[in-house]
Amino acid sequence: MLNGANILITGGTGSFGKQLVRTILKKYKPNKIIIYSRDELKQYEMAQKYNDPCMRYFIGDVRDLPRLEKAMNGVTHVVHTAALKHVPIAEYNPMECIKTNINGAQNVIDAALRTGVKKAIALSTDKASSPINLYGATKLASDKLFVAANNIRGEKDIQFSVVRYGNVLCSRGSVIPYFKKLLSEDATELPITAPDMTRFWITLQEGVNFVLKNFERMQGGEIFIPKIPSMTMTDMATALAPTIKQNIVGLRPGEKMHEQMCAEGDSHLTLEFDDHFVIRPSIQFTHRVDFRQNGLGELGKPVPINFDYNSRDNTIWLSAQELLEKIKSTELEEK
């Protein structure tokens, strides 16, 4: 699928970008992989490890449309991961989050339309479903922009889709590395926001595999959502440190008790496949697409009206042993 492709990854020095590059280099023979991001130090460090002849490193910001256009020249596939993602920081700096997550998403779309990109996938988050925080609201807007971009492509041979999933185990800045850091410093307790809080969990590799598979499935306009397990924050902390006290500190600004990936209000648009869901566009495109059968020939069926896919009522749960195995597997992959 990606043999001979020219692939651009925005925000490519992040945890997901590195795992995506590792996987593509292992499975395919791309012509180019272009890492597009702002931080020269992170690019320098990444280039020491990922120095295959196909690798390219572009300093640039998704807020900068002309620079994006230059970077996308000749690109066939785009994975848009760049975003400001920290919920409390977004609450405190809303306009900066909007500039990157919304304006930046539109710039990625415009650059892709102008440069002949064939397929573009944007990474989203469970916080974009029925958002209550600024970060989630910006990602919902980004999702809407990517979906609607299929209606302004004209005669161009390009497809835009979205992949939405939950918390990524062991990603940079996430709770598990934070807890492990506290434990390494001989902490006597772990901070828990709320005893019954639940979250969806996915490993980096599972997320990468899902994105790559959706390049084959996509027809343009879908929001792809994997079926993944939930876990309470208290069970996660107990799995990491069974004998350490847990200190309830309360919800941070903009936090939910439970996350959601398919909202009840979108149930009439949602299709269920064997291992994932698809939310169809709410608008009618100028070109008609039957999303019940995807690009791989997989068949989906409508979910019941008022269906709501959330981390509290999920039917798939992660055990302590499964969590520890996934953490170990992720750490081995990164070595």
Secondary structure as the mmCIF struct_conf table of DSSP 4:
data_model
#
loop_
_struct_conf.conf_type_id
_struct_conf.id
_struct_conf.beg_label_comp_id
_struct_conf.beg_label_asym_id
_struct_conf.beg_label_seq_id
_struct_conf.end_label_comp_id
_struct_conf.end_label_asym_id
_struct_conf.end_label_seq_id
TURN_TY1_P TURN_TY1_P1 ASN A 3 GLY A 4
STRN STRN1 ASN A 6 THR A 10
TURN_TY1_P TURN_TY1_P2 GLY A 11 THR A 13
BEND BEND1 GLY A 14 GLY A 14
HELX_RH_AL_P HELX_RH_AL_P1 SER A 15 LYS A 27
BEND BEND2 ASN A 31 ASN A 31
STRN STRN2 LYS A 32 SER A 37
BEND BEND3 ARG A 38 ARG A 38
HELX_RH_AL_P HELX_RH_AL_P2 GLU A 40 LYS A 49
TURN_TY1_P TURN_TY1_P3 PRO A 53 CYS A 54
STRN STRN3 MET A 55 ILE A 59
TURN_TY1_P TURN_TY1_P4 VAL A 62 ARG A 63
HELX_RH_AL_P HELX_RH_AL_P3 LEU A 65 ALA A 71
TURN_TY1_P TURN_TY1_P5 MET A 72 GLY A 74
STRN STRN4 HIS A 77 HIS A 80
HELX_RH_AL_P HELX_RH_AL_P4 VAL A 87 TYR A 92
BEND BEND4 ASN A 93 ASN A 93
HELX_RH_AL_P HELX_RH_AL_P5 PRO A 94 ILE A 98
HELX_RH_PI_P HELX_RH_PI_P1 LYS A 99 ASN A 103
HELX_RH_AL_P HELX_RH_AL_P6 GLY A 104 THR A 115
TURN_TY1_P TURN_TY1_P6 GLY A 116 GLY A 116
BEND BEND5 LYS A 118 LYS A 118
STRN STRN5 LYS A 119 THR A 125
HELX_RH_3T_P HELX_RH_3T_P1 ASP A 126 ALA A 128
BEND BEND6 SER A 129 SER A 130
BEND BEND7 ASN A 133 ASN A 133
HELX_RH_AL_P HELX_RH_AL_P7 LEU A 134 ALA A 148
HELX_RH_3T_P HELX_RH_3T_P2 ALA A 149 ASN A 151
BEND BEND8 ILE A 152 ILE A 152
TURN_TY1_P TURN_TY1_P7 GLY A 154 GLU A 155
STRN STRN6 GLN A 159 TYR A 165
STRN STRN7 ASN A 167 VAL A 168
TURN_TY1_P TURN_TY1_P8 LEU A 169 CYS A 170
TURN_TY1_P TURN_TY1_P9 ARG A 172 GLY A 173
BEND BEND9 SER A 174 SER A 174
HELX_RH_AL_P HELX_RH_AL_P8 VAL A 175 SER A 184
TURN_TY1_P TURN_TY1_P10 GLU A 185 ASP A 186
BEND BEND10 THR A 188 THR A 188
STRN STRN8 GLU A 189 ILE A 192
BEND BEND11 THR A 193 THR A 193
TURN_TY1_P TURN_TY1_P11 PRO A 195 ASP A 196
STRN STRN9 THR A 198 ILE A 202
HELX_RH_AL_P HELX_RH_AL_P9 LEU A 204 ARG A 217
BEND BEND12 GLY A 220 GLY A 221
STRN STRN10 ILE A 223 PRO A 226
STRN STRN11 SER A 230 THR A 232
HELX_RH_AL_P HELX_RH_AL_P10 MET A 233 LEU A 240
TURN_TY1_P TURN_TY1_P12 PRO A 242 THR A 243
BEND BEND13 ILE A 244 ILE A 244
STRN STRN12 LYS A 245 ILE A 248
HELX_LH_PP_P HELX_LH_PP_P1 LEU A 251 ARG A 252
TURN_TY1_P TURN_TY1_P13 PRO A 253 GLY A 254
BEND BEND14 MET A 257 HIS A 258
STRN STRN13 GLN A 260 CYS A 262
HELX_RH_3T_P HELX_RH_3T_P3 GLU A 264 LEU A 269
STRN STRN14 THR A 270 GLU A 272
BEND BEND15 ASP A 274 ASP A 275
STRN STRN15 HIS A 276 ILE A 279
HELX_LH_PP_P HELX_LH_PP_P2 ARG A 280 PRO A 281
BEND BEND16 SER A 282 ILE A 283
HELX_LH_PP_P HELX_LH_PP_P3 GLN A 284 PHE A 285
BEND BEND17 THR A 286 HIS A 287
TURN_TY1_P TURN_TY1_P14 PHE A 291 ARG A 292
STRN STRN16 GLN A 293 GLN A 293
TURN_TY1_P TURN_TY1_P15 GLY A 295 LEU A 296
STRN STRN17 LEU A 299 LEU A 299
STRN STRN18 LYS A 301 PRO A 302
HELX_LH_PP_P HELX_LH_PP_P4 VAL A 303 PRO A 304
TURN_TY1_P TURN_TY1_P16 ILE A 305 ASN A 306
STRN STRN19 TYR A 309 ASN A 310
BEND BEND18 SER A 311 ASP A 313
BEND BEND19 THR A 315 THR A 315
STRN STRN20 TRP A 317 TRP A 317
HELX_RH_AL_P HELX_RH_AL_P11 ALA A 320 GLU A 334
#
